[in-house]
C-alpha cells in the first residue's frame, strides 16, 4: 500500500459487518482501523437481535407457567421488569467486551468517536485525521420516524429495550417484524397491546398464508390489531399517559396508553458521514448503492450490512463483511449470494421462512404445487392451548424442486435453518419424501406432506 496512508483499510462502524471485515482483513495482513461512535457490537448486539431475543425468552415464561399445571407442576411466579433489564444489560456489556477483544486480538485499531469522510481517502475522527487506501462504510440502520404531531413523545425499538418500567398499555405503530416481535414481548409480560398498521395485513413481503396465520394467532393471544390504521396525533396528558388520535378505515378513534412504540421501518444510518463529499452515490433512503462485490460508486469505498439497503439481517452483514475483506486483501474476488436467505421473526408464535413466497413463485414459475398443513403442536394437547402451527411447502411443478418453505409455530426459526440448506441446494419434493421423519416432532411435517393444490403461474401464460 502507499506509504502516505495511515491504514490499508478503514472501517466505519463496529457492528456485525464492520467487525467481521476488520478481523478478516487484519488476519490477511492489512493495517486496519475501526471507528465506532457508540459501543462495539452494533445494532444486533447492543440494540437489536440479542437483547430483543432475551426479552422474547422472558415473555414466553408466562404461558409456560400457565401450562405447567397440566403437566403436574405447581408454581407461584412473579415477574420483575427491572431484574430482566438489569440482567439483559449485563449480558450486552459482556458481549461488547468480547467484540473489543476480538478486534484487539486480530490486530485492528479501535477508534472511539464519530467518523466523517473529508474525501475518498481521508477520515476524521474527533480531532484526528487518517488516510486509508480502502474504506468500508458499515454504520447500519436507524429507526425512521414520521412527521406526526407529538412524535417526540414516542419511542422506538432502541428505547423500548431500556425502559425503566414496563408500560401497562402500549400502542405499537407498524406491522413489520419489529412491530409483531415487540407486540409479543409486551403482551407476554402482561401489558395491554394494540398494534396499528396502515397496511392490509402484518408482515408485508412474507407469504400471505404466513401473514394471516400469525395475525390470527396474536389476536387470539389478546393483542388487538387495527389494520388500515394511521396515527394522526399524539398528546401527552398531565398524568404522563399519552392520548393517541388515529383513523382506522374511515373511523376516527382515540386511544389512551402509557407508551407509543413506532416500528415503521429503519433507514440507512448515513447522515453526517460526508459520503456526498466523497462522491458516493446513495439511493432515495440514504442507502449506499453498491455492486455485487459491495463496492460503491467510488472505487476504493465499500459498504456492507443494513447501510446498503439490501437484506437487513446480521448473518448477511457478516457474510458481506467477510467477502469484502477477501476481495480486497485475500486475492479472492468474492460476491455475496443474496438468494434463498432464510428469515426468522421472533414473534409469538415465531416465524421461519426461506425461499419464495407463493406470490413470488406464481410470478416466476409456470406452475406451482402448494402443500399446506395446520395442526396443534403436541406440547399443547394436555393444557388445551389452542395455538396452531402452520407449515407450507412450495414446489416447482415442472422440476419438482422445492422453492420455498414456511412455518409459523414453536421452534420455527430453529427448524427453518435446516430447511434452508435443502432449499439452497435445490432438493426436490421426492428427496424430501425419501427422508425419514423424526417422530413426534413438528418438523416431520415437512417430509410427510402429501395433499397439494397446483396453481398456474404467470410464467406459463
C-alpha positions as CSV (number, residue, x, y, z in Angstrom):
1,X,0.0,0.0,0.0
2,X,1.0,3.6,-0.5
3,X,3.3,4.9,2.3
4,X,1.4,8.1,2.9
5,X,-1.6,6.2,4.2
6,X,-2.1,5.5,7.9
7,X,-4.1,2.4,7.3
8,X,-4.8,0.0,4.4
9,X,-8.4,-0.5,5.5
10,X,-10.6,1.9,7.5
11,X,-13.9,0.6,8.7
12,X,-16.6,3.0,9.9
13,X,-18.9,1.1,12.2
14,X,-18.1,-1.8,14.7
15,X,-21.2,-3.8,14.1
16,X,-21.6,-7.3,12.6
17,X,-20.4,-6.3,9.1
18,X,-17.6,-4.0,10.2
19,X,-16.1,-6.2,12.8
20,X,-16.1,-9.3,10.6
21,X,-14.5,-7.3,7.7
22,X,-11.9,-5.8,10.0
23,X,-10.9,-9.2,11.6
24,X,-10.6,-11.0,8.3
25,X,-8.6,-8.1,6.7
26,X,-6.3,-7.9,9.7
27,X,-5.8,-11.6,9.6
28,X,-4.7,-11.3,5.9
29,X,-2.1,-8.7,6.9
30,X,-3.8,-5.4,6.3
31,X,-3.3,-2.5,8.7
32,X,-6.9,-1.9,9.9
33,X,-8.7,0.8,11.9
34,X,-12.3,0.6,13.1
35,X,-14.2,3.8,14.1
36,X,-17.3,3.4,16.4
37,X,-19.3,6.3,17.7
38,X,-21.3,4.4,20.4
39,X,-20.5,0.8,21.5
40,X,-18.8,-2.1,19.6
41,X,-21.3,-4.7,18.7
42,X,-23.6,-2.6,16.5
43,X,-27.4,-2.9,16.1
44,X,-27.5,-6.7,16.6
45,X,-25.6,-6.9,19.9
46,X,-26.4,-3.6,21.5
47,X,-30.0,-2.7,20.5
48,X,-31.3,-5.4,18.2
49,X,-31.2,-9.2,17.8
50,X,-29.6,-10.2,21.0
51,X,-31.4,-8.0,23.7
52,X,-34.7,-8.4,21.8
53,X,-34.3,-12.2,21.8
54,X,-33.6,-12.2,25.5
55,X,-36.9,-10.3,26.1
56,X,-38.7,-12.8,23.8
57,X,-37.5,-15.6,26.0
58,X,-38.7,-13.7,29.1
59,X,-42.1,-13.2,27.5
60,X,-42.6,-17.0,26.9
61,X,-42.5,-17.9,30.6
62,X,-46.0,-16.5,31.3
63,X,-47.6,-19.2,29.1
64,X,-45.1,-21.8,30.3
65,X,-46.1,-21.3,33.9
66,X,-49.8,-21.4,32.9
67,X,-49.3,-24.7,31.1
68,X,-47.1,-26.3,33.7
69,X,-50.0,-27.3,35.9
70,X,-51.3,-29.6,33.2
71,X,-48.0,-31.5,33.4
72,X,-48.2,-31.9,37.1
73,X,-46.2,-28.8,38.2
74,X,-47.4,-26.1,40.6
75,X,-45.7,-22.7,40.9
76,X,-46.2,-19.2,42.1
77,X,-44.3,-16.9,39.8
78,X,-43.8,-13.1,39.8
79,X,-42.2,-11.0,37.1
80,X,-39.7,-8.2,37.6
81,X,-39.0,-5.9,34.7
82,X,-36.0,-4.3,36.4
83,X,-34.4,-7.7,37.0
84,X,-34.9,-8.6,33.3
85,X,-33.4,-5.3,32.1
86,X,-30.5,-5.4,34.5
87,X,-29.6,-8.9,33.5
88,X,-30.0,-8.1,29.9
89,X,-27.7,-5.1,30.3
90,X,-25.1,-7.2,32.0
91,X,-25.1,-9.7,29.1
92,X,-24.9,-7.0,26.5
93,X,-21.9,-5.5,28.3
94,X,-20.2,-8.9,28.3
95,X,-20.7,-9.2,24.5
96,X,-19.4,-5.7,23.9
97,X,-16.2,-6.6,25.7
98,X,-15.9,-9.7,23.5
99,X,-16.2,-7.5,20.4
100,X,-13.5,-5.3,21.8
101,X,-11.3,-8.3,22.5
102,X,-11.9,-9.8,19.0
103,X,-10.7,-6.6,17.3
104,X,-7.7,-6.2,19.6
105,X,-6.7,-9.9,19.1
106,X,-7.0,-9.5,15.4
107,X,-4.6,-6.5,15.4
108,X,-7.2,-3.9,14.4
109,X,-7.1,-0.4,16.0
110,X,-10.4,0.7,17.6
111,X,-11.0,4.4,17.4
112,X,-13.9,5.5,19.5
113,X,-15.7,8.5,18.1
114,X,-17.9,9.7,15.2
115,X,-16.2,9.3,11.8
116,X,-16.6,11.7,8.9
117,X,-15.2,11.4,5.4
118,X,-13.4,14.5,4.2
119,X,-12.6,12.9,0.8
120,X,-12.4,9.5,-0.7
121,X,-9.3,8.6,1.4
122,X,-9.4,10.8,4.4
123,X,-11.5,10.2,7.6
124,X,-11.8,12.5,10.5
125,X,-12.5,11.0,14.0
126,X,-12.6,13.6,16.7
127,X,-9.7,16.0,16.2
128,X,-7.6,13.4,14.2
129,X,-7.5,12.8,10.5
130,X,-6.5,9.4,9.0
131,X,-5.7,8.4,5.4
132,X,-6.6,5.0,4.2
133,X,-6.2,3.2,0.9
134,X,-9.6,1.4,1.2
135,X,-12.7,2.3,3.2
136,X,-15.7,0.4,4.4
137,X,-19.0,2.0,5.5
138,X,-20.8,-0.3,7.9
139,X,-22.9,2.1,10.0
140,X,-26.1,0.0,9.9
141,X,-29.6,1.4,10.1
142,X,-31.6,3.7,12.4
143,X,-35.4,3.9,13.2
144,X,-37.3,6.2,10.9
145,X,-40.0,8.3,12.5
146,X,-42.7,10.0,10.5
147,X,-43.7,13.7,10.8
148,X,-46.7,13.3,13.1
149,X,-47.7,15.9,15.7
150,X,-46.5,14.7,19.1
151,X,-43.9,12.2,17.7
152,X,-41.4,13.5,20.3
153,X,-43.4,11.6,22.9
154,X,-42.9,8.3,21.2
155,X,-40.2,5.6,21.5
156,X,-38.6,3.2,19.0
157,X,-37.2,-0.3,19.5
158,X,-34.0,1.4,20.7
159,X,-35.7,2.9,23.8
160,X,-38.0,0.0,24.3
161,X,-35.1,-2.1,25.4
162,X,-34.1,0.5,28.1
163,X,-37.4,1.5,29.6
164,X,-37.1,1.9,33.4
165,X,-40.6,0.4,33.9
166,X,-42.8,-1.9,31.9
167,X,-45.7,0.2,30.4
168,X,-49.2,-1.1,31.3
169,X,-50.7,-0.1,28.0
170,X,-48.7,0.0,24.7
171,X,-49.6,1.1,21.2
172,X,-47.2,-0.3,18.6
173,X,-47.3,1.5,15.3
174,X,-46.2,-0.6,12.3
175,X,-46.7,-4.1,11.0
176,X,-43.3,-5.4,10.2
177,X,-41.2,-7.9,12.1
178,X,-40.1,-5.4,14.8
179,X,-43.7,-4.5,15.5
180,X,-45.0,-8.0,15.9
181,X,-42.0,-9.1,17.9
182,X,-42.4,-6.3,20.5
183,X,-46.2,-6.9,20.5
184,X,-45.4,-10.4,21.6
185,X,-42.9,-9.3,24.2
186,X,-45.1,-6.7,25.9
187,X,-48.2,-8.9,25.7
188,X,-46.3,-11.9,27.1
189,X,-45.1,-9.8,30.0
190,X,-48.6,-8.6,30.9
191,X,-49.1,-5.3,29.1
192,X,-52.2,-4.4,27.1
193,X,-51.1,-4.2,23.5
194,X,-52.6,-2.6,20.4
195,X,-50.9,-2.8,17.0
196,X,-51.9,-0.1,14.5
197,X,-50.8,-0.8,10.9
198,X,-51.7,1.2,7.8
199,X,-51.5,-1.9,5.5
200,X,-53.9,-4.6,4.8
201,X,-52.1,-7.3,6.9
202,X,-49.0,-7.6,9.1
203,X,-45.6,-8.8,7.8
204,X,-45.7,-7.2,4.3
205,X,-43.4,-9.2,2.0
206,X,-44.0,-12.5,3.7
207,X,-46.1,-15.3,2.3
208,X,-49.8,-14.4,2.6
209,X,-50.7,-17.6,4.5
210,X,-48.0,-16.9,7.0
211,X,-49.2,-13.3,7.4
212,X,-52.8,-14.4,8.0
213,X,-51.9,-17.2,10.3
214,X,-49.7,-15.0,12.5
215,X,-52.4,-12.3,12.6
216,X,-55.0,-14.8,13.8
217,X,-52.7,-16.3,16.5
218,X,-51.5,-13.0,18.0
219,X,-55.1,-11.8,18.1
220,X,-56.1,-15.0,19.9
221,X,-53.4,-14.2,22.5
222,X,-55.0,-10.9,23.3
223,X,-53.2,-8.5,21.1
224,X,-55.6,-6.0,19.4
225,X,-54.6,-5.5,15.7
226,X,-56.0,-2.5,13.9
227,X,-55.3,-2.7,10.1
228,X,-55.7,0.2,7.7
229,X,-55.0,2.4,10.7
230,X,-52.9,5.6,10.8
231,X,-52.0,7.8,13.7
232,X,-53.0,11.5,13.3
233,X,-51.7,13.0,16.6
234,X,-50.1,12.1,20.0
235,X,-50.7,14.3,23.0
236,X,-49.1,13.9,26.4
237,X,-51.5,14.2,29.3
238,X,-50.9,15.6,32.8
239,X,-50.6,12.1,34.4
240,X,-47.9,11.2,31.9
241,X,-50.0,8.9,29.7
242,X,-50.5,9.5,26.0
243,X,-53.7,10.2,24.1
244,X,-53.5,9.0,20.5
245,X,-55.8,10.1,17.8
246,X,-55.9,7.7,14.9
247,X,-58.0,6.7,11.9
248,X,-58.9,3.1,11.2
249,X,-60.5,2.8,7.8
250,X,-62.9,5.7,7.8
251,X,-63.4,5.8,11.5
252,X,-61.7,8.3,13.8
253,X,-60.7,6.9,17.1
254,X,-59.0,7.9,20.4
255,X,-56.8,5.7,22.5
256,X,-55.1,6.3,25.8
257,X,-51.8,4.4,26.5
258,X,-48.7,4.6,28.6
259,X,-46.3,4.3,25.7
260,X,-46.3,4.6,21.9
261,X,-43.7,2.5,20.1
262,X,-43.0,3.4,16.5
263,X,-41.8,0.4,14.4
264,X,-42.4,1.8,11.0
265,X,-39.0,1.0,9.4
266,X,-35.3,1.5,9.7
267,X,-33.3,3.6,7.2
268,X,-29.6,3.5,6.4
269,X,-27.6,5.4,9.0
270,X,-25.6,7.6,6.7
271,X,-26.4,11.1,7.9
272,X,-23.3,13.3,8.6
273,X,-20.8,10.8,7.3
274,X,-19.7,13.0,4.5
275,X,-20.4,10.4,1.8
276,X,-21.7,13.0,-0.6
277,X,-18.5,15.0,-0.3
278,X,-16.6,11.8,-1.2
279,X,-18.7,11.3,-4.3
280,X,-20.6,8.2,-3.0
281,X,-23.9,7.5,-4.8
282,X,-26.9,6.8,-2.5
283,X,-30.5,5.7,-3.0
284,X,-33.5,7.8,-2.0
285,X,-33.4,6.4,1.6
286,X,-29.7,7.2,2.0
287,X,-28.5,3.7,1.4
288,X,-25.1,3.3,-0.2
289,X,-25.5,1.9,-3.8
290,X,-23.1,-1.0,-4.3
291,X,-22.3,-3.6,-6.9
292,X,-22.1,-7.4,-6.4
293,X,-18.8,-7.0,-4.7
294,X,-20.2,-4.3,-2.3
295,X,-18.2,-1.6,-4.0
296,X,-19.8,1.9,-4.1
297,X,-19.6,4.3,-7.0
298,X,-16.2,5.3,-5.6
299,X,-13.7,2.6,-6.4
300,X,-12.0,2.4,-3.0
301,X,-15.1,2.8,-0.9
302,X,-17.2,-0.2,0.0
303,X,-20.3,-0.7,2.1
304,X,-21.9,-3.7,3.9
305,X,-24.8,-4.5,6.1
306,X,-28.0,-2.5,6.6
307,X,-26.5,0.7,5.3
308,X,-26.7,-0.8,1.8
309,X,-30.5,-1.3,1.9
310,X,-30.2,-4.9,0.6
311,X,-31.1,-7.6,3.2
312,X,-31.1,-6.2,6.7
313,X,-30.0,-9.4,8.5
314,X,-27.0,-9.9,10.8
315,X,-25.8,-13.1,9.1
316,X,-26.0,-11.4,5.7
317,X,-24.0,-8.4,7.0
318,X,-21.3,-10.8,8.4
319,X,-21.1,-12.6,5.1
320,X,-20.8,-9.3,3.2
321,X,-18.0,-8.0,5.5
322,X,-16.0,-11.2,5.1
323,X,-16.4,-11.2,1.3
324,X,-15.2,-7.6,1.1
325,X,-12.1,-8.4,3.1
326,X,-11.3,-11.5,0.9
327,X,-11.9,-9.4,-2.2
328,X,-9.6,-6.6,-1.2
329,X,-6.8,-8.4,0.8
330,X,-7.2,-12.2,0.1
331,X,-6.8,-12.0,-3.7
332,X,-10.2,-13.7,-4.0
333,X,-12.9,-11.5,-5.5
334,X,-16.0,-12.7,-3.6
335,X,-19.5,-11.7,-4.4
336,X,-22.3,-12.4,-1.9
337,X,-25.2,-14.6,-2.9
338,X,-28.4,-13.0,-1.6
339,X,-30.8,-15.7,-3.0
340,X,-32.8,-18.0,-0.7
341,X,-31.7,-16.3,2.5
342,X,-33.6,-17.7,5.5
343,X,-35.6,-15.3,7.7
344,X,-36.9,-15.6,11.3
345,X,-39.4,-13.5,13.1
346,X,-39.3,-13.9,16.8
347,X,-43.0,-13.2,17.2
348,X,-45.2,-15.4,19.4
349,X,-45.6,-17.8,17.8
350,X,-42.4,-17.4,15.8
351,X,-42.0,-17.5,12.0
352,X,-39.3,-19.2,9.9
353,X,-39.2,-18.9,6.2
354,X,-36.8,-19.4,3.3
355,X,-37.1,-19.1,-0.5
356,X,-40.1,-17.9,-2.5
357,X,-43.5,-16.9,-1.2
358,X,-46.5,-18.3,-3.1
359,X,-46.9,-14.9,-4.8
360,X,-43.2,-14.9,-5.9
361,X,-43.5,-18.5,-7.2
362,X,-46.6,-17.8,-9.2
363,X,-44.9,-14.7,-10.7
364,X,-41.7,-16.6,-11.7
365,X,-42.8,-20.1,-12.5
366,X,-45.2,-21.8,-14.9
367,X,-46.9,-23.9,-12.3
368,X,-46.6,-24.3,-8.5
369,X,-47.5,-27.3,-6.3
370,X,-48.6,-25.9,-2.9
371,X,-48.5,-28.1,0.2
372,X,-50.0,-26.7,3.4
373,X,-50.9,-28.2,6.8
374,X,-52.1,-26.7,10.1
375,X,-52.2,-28.5,13.4
376,X,-52.0,-28.1,17.2
377,X,-48.5,-28.9,18.5
378,X,-48.2,-31.9,20.8
379,X,-46.9,-29.6,23.6
380,X,-50.4,-28.0,23.9
381,X,-52.5,-31.2,23.9
382,X,-52.6,-31.6,27.7
383,X,-53.0,-28.0,28.6
384,X,-55.7,-27.4,26.0
385,X,-54.0,-24.3,24.5
386,X,-55.5,-23.7,21.1
387,X,-52.4,-22.4,19.3
388,X,-51.9,-23.9,15.9
389,X,-48.8,-24.4,13.7
390,X,-48.7,-23.6,10.0
391,X,-46.3,-25.4,7.6
392,X,-46.2,-24.7,3.9
393,X,-44.0,-26.0,1.1
394,X,-43.8,-24.6,-2.4
395,X,-42.6,-26.8,-5.3
396,X,-41.9,-26.0,-8.9
397,X,-44.4,-28.3,-10.7
398,X,-42.1,-28.9,-13.7
399,X,-38.8,-29.6,-11.9
400,X,-40.2,-30.7,-8.6
401,X,-37.6,-28.5,-6.9
402,X,-38.6,-27.1,-3.5
403,X,-38.5,-23.4,-3.9
404,X,-40.0,-22.2,-0.6
405,X,-40.5,-23.4,2.9
406,X,-42.6,-21.5,5.5
407,X,-43.5,-22.2,9.1
408,X,-45.4,-20.4,11.9
409,X,-45.2,-22.1,15.3
410,X,-42.9,-23.2,18.2
411,X,-39.3,-23.6,17.2
412,X,-39.9,-22.4,13.6
413,X,-36.6,-20.4,13.4
414,X,-34.6,-23.4,14.6
415,X,-36.3,-25.7,12.2
416,X,-36.1,-23.5,9.1
417,X,-32.3,-23.3,9.4
418,X,-32.1,-27.0,8.4
419,X,-34.7,-26.5,5.7
420,X,-32.7,-23.6,4.3
421,X,-29.9,-25.9,3.4
422,X,-32.3,-28.1,1.4
423,X,-33.9,-25.2,-0.4
424,X,-30.5,-23.6,-1.2
425,X,-29.2,-26.9,-2.5
426,X,-32.2,-27.2,-4.8
427,X,-33.5,-30.5,-3.4
428,X,-36.7,-32.0,-4.9
429,X,-40.0,-32.9,-3.3
430,X,-39.1,-36.6,-3.9
431,X,-35.9,-36.2,-1.9
432,X,-38.0,-34.6,0.9
433,X,-40.4,-37.5,0.8
434,X,-37.5,-40.0,0.9
435,X,-36.2,-38.5,4.1
436,X,-37.4,-40.5,7.2
437,X,-39.3,-38.3,9.7
438,X,-38.2,-37.7,13.3
439,X,-41.3,-38.5,15.4
440,X,-43.0,-37.0,17.3
441,X,-41.9,-33.5,16.1
442,X,-43.5,-30.6,14.3
443,X,-40.6,-30.6,11.8
444,X,-41.6,-34.1,10.5
445,X,-44.5,-32.4,8.6
446,X,-42.0,-31.0,6.1
447,X,-41.2,-34.6,4.9
448,X,-44.7,-36.1,5.2
449,X,-46.8,-33.5,3.2
450,X,-49.0,-35.3,0.7
451,X,-52.1,-33.1,-0.1
452,X,-51.4,-30.4,-2.6
453,X,-53.1,-27.9,-4.8
454,X,-51.5,-26.9,-8.1
455,X,-51.7,-23.3,-9.2
456,X,-50.9,-22.0,-12.7
457,X,-48.2,-19.4,-12.6
458,X,-47.7,-16.2,-14.7
459,X,-44.6,-17.6,-16.5
460,X,-46.8,-20.2,-18.2
461,X,-49.1,-17.6,-19.8
